[in-house]
Amino acid sequence: MSLIKKVIIFFSILFIFSFSHLYAQEVKKIGKYKDWEAMVVSEASGKVCFAQSAPILQAPKSNKRDAKLFVAFRPNENILNEVSVTPGYEFNKKNSVTAASGKNKFKFDIKEQGFAWIADTKIELKMIKQMRKGSRLMVTGYNEKGSQTIDHYSLLGFTKAYNASKKACS
């Protein structure tokens, strides 16, 4: 997927999540599956479906943040299996954002306004495959001051939330 498409998608996600509290009736929860939720949003450009989760553990503990991990589907834009993450702060441009599960490590290539994405669709699919069989995913990022944060996401319920999101947008 091109960088321009990722930036456009980013602004769509930012809009949805920035204003979702004002337009709560627009965001519909499809279901809750252990540590994951499946959601759908109807926009003028079409439906957006996504699975999301919040970390079960954050480091440092003293720095509470509104972090989330997403896998999104935008059928009208031909976007499937889009993996993104927000740590609840602006990422440092100098350091990498990575996700690790088991022996597998994934690098997020695009960092914009507090979100990060993987540019390569094949790598996104590998990560989703790992998430379906894994039990935990750790996302490591760095804030603008260079301090490291690690968010631990449970993968319990991921497959059901993923499948429900995918089905809602098919």
ABEGO torsion letter per residue (X at the ends): XBAAAAAAAAAAAAAAAAAAAABAAABBBABBBEABBBBBBBBAAEBBBBBBBBBABBOBAABBBBBBBBBBBBAAAGBBGBBBBBAGBBBBAABBBBBBBEABBBBBABBBGGBBBBABAAAAAAAAAAAAABABBBBBBBBAAGBBBBBBBBABGAAAAAAAAAAAAX
